[in-house]
Amino acid sequence: MAHSIPSALITDQGQRVLLRLLGRFYELSQEDLRTVLGLPLGPPGLGITIDHDRLRFEFAADDQTKEISAGQLQRRLARHLTSRT
């Protein structure tokens, strides 16, 4: 089964992020995204670059950057979401 290419949309002036990873959709706050990526909390402002199955998150306001594969991010999101319930 072929997987779709990852996509992302940043809304609410950098406060919310919508992600499509391996055919699944996720909506989370920037704070939750930073937690999933293992980054400290910080001010809003986010850029996302997607190259094949790699996502690069750049938080310019505090000079934080993280690159991760779509599969790795999906696994982290699944763990994060199950730990919240």
CYANA upper distance limits for C-alpha pairs under 8 A (distance plus 0.5 A):
  3 HIS  CA     22 LEU  CA      5.70
  3 HIS  CA     23 GLY  CA      6.71
  4 SER  CA     21 LEU  CA      7.97
  4 SER  CA     22 LEU  CA      6.15
  4 SER  CA     23 GLY  CA      6.15
  5 ILE  CA     21 LEU  CA      7.84
  5 ILE  CA     22 LEU  CA      7.54
  5 ILE  CA     52 HIS  CA      7.27
  5 ILE  CA     53 ASP  CA      7.30
  6 PRO  CA     19 LEU  CA      7.86
  6 PRO  CA     20 ARG  CA      5.87
  6 PRO  CA     21 LEU  CA      5.41
  6 PRO  CA     22 LEU  CA      7.12
  6 PRO  CA     50 ILE  CA      7.73
  6 PRO  CA     52 HIS  CA      8.11
  6 PRO  CA     53 ASP  CA      6.98
  6 PRO  CA     70 ALA  CA      7.28
  7 SER  CA     19 LEU  CA      6.32
  7 SER  CA     20 ARG  CA      5.65
  7 SER  CA     21 LEU  CA      7.50
  7 SER  CA     50 ILE  CA      7.81
  8 ALA  CA     17 VAL  CA      7.52
  8 ALA  CA     18 LEU  CA      6.06
  8 ALA  CA     19 LEU  CA      5.02
  8 ALA  CA     20 ARG  CA      6.89
  8 ALA  CA     48 ILE  CA      7.84
  9 LEU  CA     17 VAL  CA      6.31
  9 LEU  CA     18 LEU  CA      5.57
  9 LEU  CA     19 LEU  CA      7.09
 10 ILE  CA     14 GLY  CA      6.25
 10 ILE  CA     15 GLN  CA      8.04
 10 ILE  CA     16 ARG  CA      6.41
 10 ILE  CA     17 VAL  CA      5.17
 10 ILE  CA     18 LEU  CA      6.91
 10 ILE  CA     46 LEU  CA      8.13
 11 THR  CA     15 GLN  CA      6.90
 11 THR  CA     16 ARG  CA      5.66
 11 THR  CA     17 VAL  CA      6.69
 11 THR  CA     18 LEU  CA      8.37
 12 ASP  CA     16 ARG  CA      6.40
 13 GLN  CA     44 PRO  CA      7.93
 13 GLN  CA     45 GLY  CA      7.82
 14 GLY  CA     30 GLN  CA      7.53
 14 GLY  CA     44 PRO  CA      5.83
 14 GLY  CA     45 GLY  CA      5.52
 14 GLY  CA     46 LEU  CA      6.39
 15 GLN  CA     29 SER  CA      6.28
 15 GLN  CA     30 GLN  CA      5.70
 15 GLN  CA     31 GLU  CA      8.44
 15 GLN  CA     44 PRO  CA      6.49
 15 GLN  CA     45 GLY  CA      8.20
 16 ARG  CA     27 GLU  CA      7.72
 16 ARG  CA     28 LEU  CA      6.34
 16 ARG  CA     29 SER  CA      4.92
 16 ARG  CA     30 GLN  CA      6.01
 17 VAL  CA     27 GLU  CA      6.30
 17 VAL  CA     28 LEU  CA      5.99
 17 VAL  CA     29 SER  CA      6.53
 17 VAL  CA     30 GLN  CA      6.94
 17 VAL  CA     33 LEU  CA      8.36
 18 LEU  CA     25 PHE  CA      7.76
 18 LEU  CA     26 TYR  CA      6.23
 18 LEU  CA     27 GLU  CA      5.01
 18 LEU  CA     28 LEU  CA      7.12
 19 LEU  CA     25 PHE  CA      6.18
 19 LEU  CA     26 TYR  CA      5.58
 19 LEU  CA     27 GLU  CA      6.89
 20 ARG  CA     24 ARG  CA      5.96
 20 ARG  CA     25 PHE  CA      4.98
 20 ARG  CA     26 TYR  CA      6.85
 21 LEU  CA     25 PHE  CA      6.96
 21 LEU  CA     26 TYR  CA      8.41
 21 LEU  CA     70 ALA  CA      6.37
 21 LEU  CA     71 GLY  CA      8.00
 21 LEU  CA     74 GLN  CA      6.97
 22 LEU  CA     70 ALA  CA      7.60
 22 LEU  CA     71 GLY  CA      7.84
 22 LEU  CA     74 GLN  CA      8.38
 28 LEU  CA     32 ASP  CA      6.61
 28 LEU  CA     33 LEU  CA      7.07
 29 SER  CA     33 LEU  CA      6.78
 30 GLN  CA     34 ARG  CA      6.63
 30 GLN  CA     44 PRO  CA      7.65
 31 GLU  CA     35 THR  CA      6.76
 31 GLU  CA     41 LEU  CA      6.54
 31 GLU  CA     42 GLY  CA      8.18
 32 ASP  CA     36 VAL  CA      6.66
 33 LEU  CA     37 LEU  CA      6.64
 34 ARG  CA     38 GLY  CA      6.66
 34 ARG  CA     39 LEU  CA      5.48
 34 ARG  CA     40 PRO  CA      7.00
 34 ARG  CA     41 LEU  CA      6.86
 35 THR  CA     39 LEU  CA      6.25
 35 THR  CA     40 PRO  CA      7.36
 35 THR  CA     41 LEU  CA      7.85
 36 VAL  CA     73 LEU  CA      8.35
 36 VAL  CA     76 ARG  CA      6.60
 36 VAL  CA     77 LEU  CA      6.95
 36 VAL  CA     80 HIS  CA      7.21
 37 LEU  CA     66 LYS  CA      7.58
 37 LEU  CA     73 LEU  CA      8.32
 37 LEU  CA     76 ARG  CA      8.45
 39 LEU  CA     64 GLN  CA      8.14
 42 GLY  CA     61 ALA  CA      8.33
 42 GLY  CA     62 ASP  CA      7.20
 43 PRO  CA     61 ALA  CA      6.83
 43 PRO  CA     62 ASP  CA      7.67
 44 PRO  CA     59 PHE  CA      8.14
 44 PRO  CA     61 ALA  CA      7.75
 45 GLY  CA     59 PHE  CA      6.27
 45 GLY  CA     60 ALA  CA      6.83
 45 GLY  CA     61 ALA  CA      6.74
 46 LEU  CA     57 PHE  CA      7.41
 46 LEU  CA     58 GLU  CA      6.12
 46 LEU  CA     59 PHE  CA      5.18
 46 LEU  CA     60 ALA  CA      7.06
 47 GLY  CA     57 PHE  CA      6.37
 47 GLY  CA     58 GLU  CA      5.48
 47 GLY  CA     59 PHE  CA      7.00
 47 GLY  CA     60 ALA  CA      8.17
 48 ILE  CA     55 LEU  CA      7.27
 48 ILE  CA     56 ARG  CA      6.08
 48 ILE  CA     57 PHE  CA      5.25
 48 ILE  CA     58 GLU  CA      6.79
 49 THR  CA     55 LEU  CA      6.25
 49 THR  CA     56 ARG  CA      5.56
 49 THR  CA     57 PHE  CA      7.20
 50 ILE  CA     54 ARG  CA      6.25
 50 ILE  CA     55 LEU  CA      5.13
 50 ILE  CA     56 ARG  CA      6.91
 51 ASP  CA     55 LEU  CA      7.01
 53 ASP  CA     69 SER  CA      6.10
 53 ASP  CA     70 ALA  CA      5.88
 53 ASP  CA     71 GLY  CA      8.40
 54 ARG  CA     67 GLU  CA      7.39
 54 ARG  CA     68 ILE  CA      6.21
 54 ARG  CA     69 SER  CA      4.83
 54 ARG  CA     70 ALA  CA      6.44
 55 LEU  CA     67 GLU  CA      6.13
 55 LEU  CA     68 ILE  CA      5.98
 55 LEU  CA     69 SER  CA      6.50
 55 LEU  CA     70 ALA  CA      7.18
 56 ARG  CA     65 THR  CA      7.62
 56 ARG  CA     66 LYS  CA      6.23
 56 ARG  CA     67 GLU  CA      4.72
 56 ARG  CA     68 ILE  CA      7.02
 57 PHE  CA     65 THR  CA      6.09
 57 PHE  CA     66 LYS  CA      5.75
 57 PHE  CA     67 GLU  CA      6.75
 58 GLU  CA     63 ASP  CA      7.84
 58 GLU  CA     64 GLN  CA      6.51
 58 GLU  CA     65 THR  CA      5.03
 58 GLU  CA     66 LYS  CA      7.22
 59 PHE  CA     63 ASP  CA      6.28
 59 PHE  CA     64 GLN  CA      5.57
 59 PHE  CA     65 THR  CA      6.67
 60 ALA  CA     64 GLN  CA      7.09
 68 ILE  CA     72 GLN  CA      6.95
 68 ILE  CA     73 LEU  CA      6.95
 69 SER  CA     73 LEU  CA      6.71
 70 ALA  CA     74 GLN  CA      6.54
 71 GLY  CA     75 ARG  CA      6.78
 72 GLN  CA     76 ARG  CA      6.78
 73 LEU  CA     77 LEU  CA      6.55
 74 GLN  CA     78 ALA  CA      6.64
 75 ARG  CA     79 ARG  CA      6.82
 76 ARG  CA     80 HIS  CA      6.57
 77 LEU  CA     81 LEU  CA      6.49
 78 ALA  CA     82 THR  CA      6.66
 79 ARG  CA     83 SER  CA      6.61
 80 HIS  CA     84 ARG  CA      6.95
 81 LEU  CA     85 THR  CA      7.30
